[in-house]
């Protein structure tokens, strides 16, 4: 059952990306929202995998906090890339 949950989470993470891109191109989500959703994918996956494998809450929080650091560091870079792609810059 655990393997099935892991596979399901991976499939959802992969399938959601093209949906987000279509919503962004259609103007349904903003550049900032796309940047946040794109960068939040890894911390969310770390959190969910930690829960699925039965890690302690402290470990799940620690792993998620460590995964959030790169997302926070690269937010501006990702936003600039998205805006450049959109032709805003």
NUKOL-807882 format. One record per atom (N, C-alpha, C, O, CB): x, y, z; chain; atom name. Coordinates in steps of 0.05 Angstrom, whole numbers, plus 5000, padded with zeros to 4 digits. Glycine has a CB too. Layout:
SITE|X|Y|Z|A|CA $
...
END
This chain:
SITE|5016|4976|5000|A|N $
SITE|5000|5000|5000|A|CA $
SITE|5017|5025|5000|A|C $
SITE|5011|5045|4987|A|O $
SITE|4981|5000|5024|A|CB $
SITE|5039|5024|5015|A|N $
SITE|5057|5047|5016|A|CA $
SITE|5069|5054|4988|A|C $
SITE|5071|5077|4981|A|O $
SITE|5080|5041|5036|A|CB $
SITE|5076|5033|4973|A|N $
SITE|5087|5037|4947|A|CA $
SITE|5067|5050|4928|A|C $
SITE|5073|5067|4911|A|O $
SITE|5097|5011|4935|A|CB $
SITE|5042|5042|4931|A|N $
SITE|5020|5053|4915|A|CA $
SITE|5016|5083|4921|A|C $
SITE|5012|5099|4903|A|O $
SITE|4994|5038|4920|A|CB $
SITE|5017|5090|4947|A|N $
SITE|5015|5118|4954|A|CA $
SITE|5038|5135|4943|A|C $
SITE|5034|5157|4934|A|O $
SITE|5014|5121|4985|A|CB $
SITE|5062|5124|4945|A|N $
SITE|5085|5138|4935|A|CA $
SITE|5082|5142|4904|A|C $
SITE|5087|5164|4894|A|O $
SITE|5111|5123|4941|A|CB $
SITE|5074|5122|4890|A|N $
SITE|5070|5124|4861|A|CA $
SITE|5049|5144|4855|A|C $
SITE|5052|5160|4836|A|O $
SITE|5063|5096|4850|A|CB $
SITE|5027|5144|4870|A|N $
SITE|5006|5164|4865|A|CA $
SITE|5015|5192|4870|A|C $
SITE|5008|5210|4854|A|O $
SITE|4982|5157|4884|A|CB $
SITE|5030|5197|4890|A|N $
SITE|5041|5224|4896|A|CA $
SITE|5059|5233|4873|A|C $
SITE|5058|5256|4865|A|O $
SITE|5056|5225|4923|A|CB $
SITE|5076|5215|4863|A|N $
SITE|5094|5222|4841|A|CA $
SITE|5078|5228|4816|A|C $
SITE|5085|5248|4802|A|O $
SITE|5114|5199|4836|A|CB $
SITE|5059|5212|4810|A|N $
SITE|5042|5217|4786|A|CA $
SITE|5028|5244|4788|A|C $
SITE|5027|5259|4769|A|O $
SITE|5022|5194|4782|A|CB $
SITE|5017|5250|4811|A|N $
SITE|5003|5276|4815|A|CA $
SITE|5023|5299|4812|A|C $
SITE|5016|5319|4799|A|O $
SITE|4990|5277|4843|A|CB $
SITE|5047|5296|4822|A|N $
SITE|5066|5318|4820|A|CA $
SITE|5074|5322|4791|A|C $
SITE|5079|5345|4782|A|O $
SITE|5091|5311|4837|A|CB $
SITE|5076|5301|4775|A|N $
SITE|5084|5303|4747|A|CA $
SITE|5061|5314|4730|A|C $
SITE|5065|5331|4713|A|O $
SITE|5093|5276|4736|A|CB $
SITE|5037|5304|4735|A|N $
SITE|5013|5313|4719|A|CA $
SITE|5006|5342|4725|A|C $
SITE|4996|5355|4707|A|O $
SITE|4990|5295|4725|A|CB $
SITE|5010|5351|4749|A|N $
SITE|5001|5378|4756|A|CA $
SITE|5017|5400|4742|A|C $
SITE|5006|5422|4738|A|O $
SITE|5003|5382|4786|A|CB $
SITE|5041|5395|4735|A|N $
SITE|5058|5415|4723|A|CA $
SITE|5047|5425|4696|A|C $
SITE|5045|5450|4693|A|O $
SITE|5086|5404|4718|A|CB $
SITE|5040|5408|4677|A|N $
SITE|5028|5419|4652|A|CA $
SITE|5002|5433|4656|A|C $
SITE|4995|5452|4642|A|O $
SITE|5024|5396|4633|A|CB $
SITE|4986|5424|4676|A|N $
SITE|4961|5438|4682|A|CA $
SITE|4967|5466|4692|A|C $
SITE|4953|5485|4684|A|O $
SITE|4945|5422|4703|A|CB $
SITE|4986|5469|4709|A|N $
SITE|4994|5496|4719|A|CA $
SITE|5003|5513|4696|A|C $
SITE|4996|5537|4695|A|O $
SITE|5016|5494|4741|A|CB $
SITE|5019|5502|4678|A|N $
SITE|5029|5518|4656|A|CA $
SITE|5006|5527|4638|A|C $
SITE|5006|5550|4629|A|O $
SITE|5049|5501|4639|A|CB $
SITE|4987|5510|4633|A|N $
SITE|4964|5518|4617|A|CA $
SITE|4947|5540|4631|A|C $
SITE|4939|5559|4618|A|O $
SITE|4945|5494|4611|A|CB $
SITE|4943|5537|4656|A|N $
SITE|4929|5558|4671|A|CA $
SITE|4943|5585|4671|A|C $
SITE|4931|5606|4669|A|O $
SITE|4924|5549|4700|A|CB $
SITE|4970|5584|4672|A|N $
SITE|4986|5608|4671|A|CA $
SITE|4984|5621|4644|A|C $
SITE|4980|5646|4642|A|O $
SITE|5015|5602|4678|A|CB $
SITE|4987|5605|4623|A|N $
SITE|4985|5616|4596|A|CA $
SITE|4958|5628|4590|A|C $
SITE|4955|5648|4575|A|O $
SITE|4991|5594|4575|A|CB $
SITE|4937|5616|4602|A|N $
SITE|4910|5626|4598|A|CA $
SITE|4904|5651|4615|A|C $
SITE|4882|5663|4613|A|O $
SITE|4889|5604|4604|A|CB $
SITE|4922|5658|4633|A|N $
SITE|4918|5681|4650|A|CA $
SITE|4902|5675|4675|A|C $
SITE|4893|5694|4689|A|O $
SITE|4905|5703|4635|A|CB $
SITE|4898|5650|4681|A|N $
SITE|4882|5643|4705|A|CA $
SITE|4898|5645|4730|A|C $
SITE|4887|5650|4752|A|O $
SITE|4872|5614|4702|A|CB $
SITE|4925|5641|4729|A|N $
SITE|4942|5644|4752|A|CA $
SITE|4964|5664|4745|A|C $
SITE|4972|5666|4722|A|O $
SITE|4954|5617|4762|A|CB $
SITE|4973|5678|4765|A|N $
SITE|4993|5699|4761|A|CA $
SITE|5021|5688|4760|A|C $
SITE|5026|5664|4765|A|O $
SITE|4991|5721|4783|A|CB $
SITE|5040|5705|4752|A|N $
SITE|5068|5697|4751|A|CA $
SITE|5077|5688|4779|A|C $
SITE|5091|5668|4782|A|O $
SITE|5085|5720|4740|A|CB $
SITE|5070|5704|4799|A|N $
SITE|5078|5698|4826|A|CA $
SITE|5067|5671|4836|A|C $
SITE|5081|5655|4849|A|O $
SITE|5070|5720|4845|A|CB $
SITE|5042|5666|4830|A|N $
SITE|5029|5641|4838|A|CA $
SITE|5044|5618|4824|A|C $
SITE|5049|5597|4837|A|O $
SITE|4999|5641|4831|A|CB $
SITE|5050|5620|4799|A|N $
SITE|5064|5599|4785|A|CA $
SITE|5092|5594|4797|A|C $
SITE|5100|5571|4800|A|O $
SITE|5067|5605|4755|A|CB $
SITE|5106|5615|4804|A|N $
SITE|5132|5612|4817|A|CA $
SITE|5130|5598|4844|A|C $
SITE|5145|5580|4850|A|O $
SITE|5145|5640|4820|A|CB $
SITE|5110|5606|4859|A|N $
SITE|5106|5594|4886|A|CA $
SITE|5099|5564|4883|A|C $
SITE|5110|5547|4897|A|O $
SITE|5085|5608|4902|A|CB $
SITE|5080|5558|4865|A|N $
SITE|5072|5531|4862|A|CA $
SITE|5095|5513|4851|A|C $
SITE|5098|5491|4860|A|O $
SITE|5047|5529|4842|A|CB $
SITE|5110|5524|4833|A|N $
SITE|5133|5509|4822|A|CA $
SITE|5154|5503|4843|A|C $
SITE|5165|5481|4844|A|O $
SITE|5145|5524|4798|A|CB $
SITE|5160|5523|4859|A|N $
SITE|5181|5520|4879|A|CA $
SITE|5171|5505|4904|A|C $
SITE|5187|5493|4918|A|O $
SITE|5191|5547|4888|A|CB $
SITE|5145|5505|4908|A|N $
SITE|5134|5491|4932|A|CA $
SITE|5131|5461|4927|A|C $
SITE|5126|5446|4946|A|O $
SITE|5107|5503|4939|A|CB $
SITE|5134|5452|4902|A|N $
SITE|5130|5424|4896|A|CA $
SITE|5149|5406|4912|A|C $
SITE|5140|5386|4923|A|O $
SITE|5134|5419|4866|A|CB $
SITE|5174|5413|4914|A|N $
SITE|5194|5396|4928|A|CA $
SITE|5188|5395|4958|A|C $
SITE|5188|5373|4969|A|O $
SITE|5222|5407|4923|A|CB $
SITE|5184|5418|4972|A|N $
SITE|5178|5416|5000|A|CA $
SITE|5152|5400|5006|A|C $
SITE|5150|5385|5025|A|O $
SITE|5175|5443|5012|A|CB $
SITE|5132|5403|4989|A|N $
SITE|5107|5388|4992|A|CA $
SITE|5112|5358|4989|A|C $
SITE|5103|5342|5004|A|O $
SITE|5086|5398|4972|A|CB $
SITE|5128|5351|4968|A|N $
SITE|5135|5323|4965|A|CA $
SITE|5151|5312|4988|A|C $
SITE|5146|5289|4997|A|O $
SITE|5151|5319|4939|A|CB $
SITE|5169|5327|4999|A|N $
SITE|5185|5318|5022|A|CA $
SITE|5166|5314|5046|A|C $
SITE|5169|5294|5060|A|O $
SITE|5206|5339|5029|A|CB $
SITE|5147|5332|5050|A|N $
SITE|5128|5329|5072|A|CA $
SITE|5111|5304|5069|A|C $
SITE|5108|5288|5087|A|O $
SITE|5111|5354|5074|A|CB $
SITE|5099|5301|5045|A|N $
SITE|5082|5278|5040|A|CA $
SITE|5097|5251|5042|A|C $
SITE|5087|5232|5054|A|O $
SITE|5068|5280|5012|A|CB $
SITE|5120|5250|5030|A|N $
SITE|5136|5225|5032|A|CA $
SITE|5144|5219|5060|A|C $
SITE|5143|5196|5069|A|O $
SITE|5161|5227|5014|A|CB $
SITE|5150|5239|5076|A|N $
SITE|5157|5235|5104|A|CA $
SITE|5133|5223|5119|A|C $
SITE|5136|5205|5135|A|O $
SITE|5165|5261|5117|A|CB $
SITE|5109|5233|5113|A|N $
SITE|5085|5222|5126|A|CA $
SITE|5080|5194|5117|A|C $
SITE|5072|5176|5133|A|O $
SITE|5061|5240|5121|A|CB $
SITE|5083|5189|5091|A|N $
SITE|5077|5162|5080|A|CA $
SITE|5095|5141|5092|A|C $
SITE|5086|5119|5098|A|O $
SITE|5079|5163|5049|A|CB $
SITE|5121|5147|5094|A|N $
SITE|5140|5127|5104|A|CA $
SITE|5139|5124|5134|A|C $
SITE|5152|5107|5145|A|O $
SITE|5168|5133|5094|A|CB $
SITE|5124|5142|5147|A|N $
SITE|5121|5139|5176|A|CA $
SITE|5143|5151|5192|A|C $
SITE|5149|5142|5215|A|O $
SITE|5119|5111|5183|A|CB $
SITE|5156|5171|5182|A|N $
SITE|5177|5185|5197|A|CA $
SITE|5164|5200|5220|A|C $
SITE|5140|5207|5219|A|O $
SITE|5193|5204|5179|A|CB $
SITE|5180|5206|5241|A|N $
SITE|5170|5221|5263|A|CA $
SITE|5162|5249|5255|A|C $
SITE|5173|5259|5235|A|O $
SITE|5190|5221|5287|A|CB $
SITE|5144|5261|5269|A|N $
SITE|5135|5289|5262|A|CA $
SITE|5159|5308|5263|A|C $
SITE|5161|5325|5245|A|O $
SITE|5113|5298|5282|A|CB $
SITE|5177|5305|5281|A|N $
SITE|5200|5322|5283|A|CA $
SITE|5217|5320|5258|A|C $
SITE|5227|5340|5247|A|O $
SITE|5217|5316|5308|A|CB $
SITE|5221|5295|5249|A|N $
SITE|5237|5290|5225|A|CA $
SITE|5223|5302|5200|A|C $
SITE|5236|5314|5183|A|O $
SITE|5242|5260|5221|A|CB $
SITE|5197|5298|5198|A|N $
SITE|5182|5309|5175|A|CA $
SITE|5184|5339|5174|A|C $
SITE|5188|5351|5153|A|O $
SITE|5152|5300|5177|A|CB $
SITE|5181|5352|5198|A|N $
SITE|5183|5381|5199|A|CA $
SITE|5211|5390|5192|A|C $
SITE|5215|5410|5177|A|O $
SITE|5175|5391|5227|A|CB $
SITE|5232|5376|5201|A|N $
SITE|5259|5383|5195|A|CA $
SITE|5265|5380|5165|A|C $
SITE|5277|5398|5153|A|O $
SITE|5279|5366|5211|A|CB $
SITE|5257|5358|5153|A|N $
SITE|5262|5354|5125|A|CA $
SITE|5247|5374|5108|A|C $
SITE|5258|5385|5088|A|O $
SITE|5253|5325|5117|A|CB $
SITE|5222|5380|5116|A|N $
SITE|5207|5400|5101|A|CA $
SITE|5219|5428|5104|A|C $
SITE|5221|5443|5084|A|O $
SITE|5177|5401|5112|A|CB $
SITE|5229|5435|5127|A|N $
SITE|5242|5461|5132|A|CA $
SITE|5267|5463|5115|A|C $
SITE|5273|5484|5103|A|O $
SITE|5248|5465|5161|A|CB $
SITE|5282|5441|5113|A|N $
SITE|5307|5441|5097|A|CA $
SITE|5300|5444|5068|A|C $
SITE|5314|5457|5052|A|O $
SITE|5323|5416|5102|A|CB $
SITE|5278|5432|5059|A|N $
SITE|5269|5433|5031|A|CA $
SITE|5258|5461|5024|A|C $
SITE|5259|5468|5000|A|O $
SITE|5248|5412|5026|A|CB $
SITE|5249|5475|5043|A|N $
SITE|5238|5502|5038|A|CA $
SITE|5260|5522|5033|A|C $
SITE|5256|5542|5019|A|O $
SITE|5220|5511|5062|A|CB $
SITE|5283|5518|5045|A|N $
SITE|5305|5537|5042|A|CA $
SITE|5312|5543|5013|A|C $
SITE|5314|5567|5005|A|O $
SITE|5330|5527|5057|A|CB $
SITE|5317|5523|4996|A|N $
SITE|5323|5530|4968|A|CA $
SITE|5300|5543|4953|A|C $
SITE|5304|5561|4936|A|O $
SITE|5331|5504|4953|A|CB $
SITE|5276|5536|4961|A|N $
SITE|5252|5548|4948|A|CA $
SITE|5252|5578|4955|A|C $
SITE|5246|5595|4937|A|O $
SITE|5226|5535|4958|A|CB $
SITE|5258|5585|4979|A|N $
SITE|5258|5613|4987|A|CA $
SITE|5282|5628|4973|A|C $
SITE|5279|5651|4965|A|O $
SITE|5260|5616|5017|A|CB $
SITE|5304|5614|4971|A|N $
SITE|5328|5627|4959|A|CA $
SITE|5324|5632|4929|A|C $
SITE|5334|5652|4919|A|O $
SITE|5352|5609|4963|A|CB $
SITE|5309|5615|4915|A|N $
SITE|5307|5617|4886|A|CA $
SITE|5280|5629|4877|A|C $
SITE|5274|5629|4853|A|O $
SITE|5310|5590|4874|A|CB $
SITE|5264|5639|4896|A|N $
SITE|5238|5650|4888|A|CA $
SITE|5241|5673|4868|A|C $
SITE|5228|5674|4847|A|O $
SITE|5223|5660|4913|A|CB $
SITE|5259|5692|4874|A|N $
SITE|5262|5715|4856|A|CA $
SITE|5273|5707|4829|A|C $
SITE|5264|5717|4808|A|O $
SITE|5281|5735|4869|A|CB $
SITE|5292|5688|4828|A|N $
SITE|5303|5678|4803|A|CA $
SITE|5281|5665|4786|A|C $
SITE|5279|5670|4762|A|O $
SITE|5326|5658|4808|A|CB $
SITE|5264|5649|4799|A|N $
SITE|5243|5635|4785|A|CA $
SITE|5222|5655|4775|A|C $
SITE|5213|5653|4752|A|O $
SITE|5229|5614|4803|A|CB $
SITE|5215|5675|4791|A|N $
SITE|5196|5695|4782|A|CA $
SITE|5208|5711|4759|A|C $
SITE|5193|5717|4740|A|O $
SITE|5190|5714|4806|A|CB $
SITE|5233|5718|4759|A|N $
SITE|5245|5732|4737|A|CA $
SITE|5245|5715|4711|A|C $
SITE|5240|5726|4690|A|O $
SITE|5274|5740|4744|A|CB $
SITE|5250|5689|4714|A|N $
SITE|5249|5672|4691|A|CA $
SITE|5221|5670|4679|A|C $
SITE|5218|5671|4654|A|O $
SITE|5259|5644|4698|A|CB $
SITE|5202|5668|4696|A|N $
SITE|5174|5666|4687|A|CA $
SITE|5166|5692|4673|A|C $
SITE|5153|5692|4652|A|O $
SITE|5155|5660|4710|A|CB $
SITE|5173|5715|4685|A|N $
SITE|5166|5741|4673|A|CA $
SITE|5180|5745|4647|A|C $
SITE|5169|5757|4629|A|O $
SITE|5171|5763|4693|A|CB $
SITE|5205|5736|4645|A|N $
SITE|5220|5738|4621|A|CA $
SITE|5207|5722|4599|A|C $
SITE|5206|5730|4576|A|O $
SITE|5249|5730|4625|A|CB $
SITE|5198|5698|4606|A|N $
SITE|5185|5681|4587|A|CA $
SITE|5158|5693|4577|A|C $
SITE|5151|5690|4554|A|O $
SITE|5180|5653|4599|A|CB $
SITE|5145|5707|4595|A|N $
SITE|5119|5719|4589|A|CA $
SITE|5123|5745|4573|A|C $
SITE|5104|5755|4561|A|O $
SITE|5103|5725|4614|A|CB $
SITE|5147|5755|4572|A|N $
SITE|5152|5780|4557|A|CA $
SITE|5148|5804|4574|A|C $
SITE|5147|5826|4563|A|O $
SITE|5135|5781|4534|A|CB $
SITE|5146|5802|4600|A|N $
SITE|5141|5824|4618|A|CA $
SITE|5167|5840|4620|A|C $
SITE|5166|5865|4622|A|O $
SITE|5132|5815|4646|A|CB $
SITE|5190|5827|4620|A|N $
SITE|5215|5841|4623|A|CA $
SITE|5229|5844|4597|A|C $
SITE|5250|5855|4595|A|O $
SITE|5234|5826|4642|A|CB $
END
